Amino acid sequence: TMPSRSIDIHWKLSPWFDEADQTDQFWKRAQPLQFRDHGLVTLNPEDQFLHICMHGARAWDSIAETTADKSSLTWIADCVLLSRAFPELNWDAVTANARKLGVRLQVLPALQFL
């Protein structure tokens, strides 16, 4: 049997995005992905890293406020694995996109934690 895997499907990339244009920017840079017999799109590595950090910032807030579930820290491993899978990650693009999208303050604690 194959190990179980989960896919995190989103209709909206972040609760911080009020404008459709903010989400559209991610999808304009998306890359094609083949999953089994299905053609999909996925965020490019820089946007994926940014998205993971936004999740991490939300998880970090919940940990600071309560005794959150330990699974809320999986974003740390996700960031490490992504940066290892894509050593050529364009860090300037990550920070520029965070600034452009207005999420620098939310992402900064996550980046500092890493």
C-alpha positions as CSV (number, residue, x, y, z in Angstrom):
1,T,0.0,0.0,0.0
2,M,1.1,3.6,-0.6
3,P,1.7,5.9,2.3
4,S,-1.1,8.4,2.9
5,R,-0.4,12.0,1.9
6,S,-2.4,15.1,2.3
7,I,-2.8,18.0,0.0
8,D,-3.6,21.4,1.4
9,I,-6.2,22.9,-1.1
10,H,-6.9,26.6,-0.9
11,W,-9.4,28.8,-2.5
12,K,-7.8,31.9,-1.0
13,L,-4.0,31.9,-0.3
14,S,-4.1,34.1,2.7
15,P,-6.6,35.7,5.1
16,W,-4.4,38.8,4.8
17,F,-5.3,39.2,1.1
18,D,-8.3,41.3,0.6
19,E,-7.9,41.9,-3.1
20,A,-8.2,39.3,-5.8
21,D,-5.1,40.9,-7.5
22,Q,-2.9,39.7,-4.6
23,T,-3.9,36.1,-5.2
24,D,-3.7,36.5,-8.9
25,Q,0.0,37.5,-8.7
26,F,0.8,34.1,-7.2
27,W,-1.1,32.3,-10.0
28,K,0.5,34.3,-12.8
29,R,3.8,32.9,-11.7
30,A,2.5,29.3,-11.1
31,Q,4.1,26.4,-12.7
32,P,2.5,23.3,-14.3
33,L,2.6,20.1,-12.3
34,Q,1.5,16.6,-13.4
35,F,-0.1,14.5,-10.6
36,R,-1.0,11.1,-11.7
37,D,-3.0,11.7,-14.9
38,H,-4.0,15.2,-14.0
39,G,-2.5,18.5,-15.1
40,L,-2.3,21.0,-12.2
41,V,-0.6,24.2,-11.4
42,T,1.5,24.9,-8.3
43,L,3.1,27.9,-6.8
44,N,6.7,28.6,-8.0
45,P,9.3,27.8,-5.3
46,E,9.6,31.4,-4.1
47,D,5.9,31.9,-3.8
48,Q,5.5,28.5,-2.1
49,F,8.1,29.5,0.5
50,L,6.3,32.8,1.1
51,H,3.0,31.0,1.4
52,I,4.5,28.5,3.9
53,C,6.0,31.4,5.9
54,M,2.5,33.1,6.0
55,H,1.1,29.9,7.4
56,G,4.0,29.8,9.9
57,A,3.3,33.4,11.0
58,R,-0.3,32.4,11.8
59,A,0.9,29.2,13.6
60,W,3.4,31.3,15.6
61,D,0.7,33.7,16.6
62,S,-1.5,30.8,17.8
63,I,1.4,29.3,19.8
64,A,2.2,32.6,21.5
65,E,-1.5,33.0,22.5
66,T,-2.4,29.4,23.4
67,T,-0.9,25.9,23.7
68,A,-1.3,25.1,20.1
69,D,-1.2,21.7,18.5
70,K,2.4,20.7,17.7
71,S,1.4,20.0,14.0
72,S,1.2,23.8,13.6
73,L,5.0,23.8,13.6
74,T,5.2,21.6,10.4
75,W,5.8,24.8,8.4
76,I,9.4,24.9,9.8
77,A,10.1,21.5,8.3
78,D,8.3,22.5,5.1
79,C,10.5,25.6,4.7
80,V,13.7,23.6,5.3
81,L,12.7,20.9,2.8
82,L,11.7,23.4,0.2
83,S,14.9,25.4,0.6
84,R,16.9,22.1,0.2
85,A,14.9,21.0,-2.8
86,F,15.5,24.4,-4.5
87,P,18.9,25.6,-3.4
88,E,18.7,28.2,-6.1
89,L,15.7,29.8,-4.3
90,N,15.6,33.5,-5.2
91,W,15.6,35.2,-1.7
92,D,15.3,38.6,-3.3
93,A,12.1,37.6,-5.0
94,V,10.7,36.2,-1.7
95,T,11.3,39.5,0.1
96,A,10.2,41.6,-2.8
97,N,7.0,39.7,-3.2
98,A,6.3,39.9,0.6
99,R,6.8,43.7,0.3
100,K,4.7,44.0,-2.8
101,L,1.8,41.9,-1.3
102,G,2.0,43.9,2.0
103,V,2.8,40.8,4.2
104,R,6.3,41.7,5.2
105,L,5.4,42.2,8.8
106,Q,3.6,38.9,8.9
107,V,6.4,36.9,7.2
108,L,9.3,38.6,9.0
109,P,8.9,36.7,12.3
110,A,8.7,33.4,10.4
111,L,11.9,34.2,8.5
112,Q,13.7,35.2,11.7
113,F,12.7,32.0,13.3
114,L,14.3,30.0,10.5
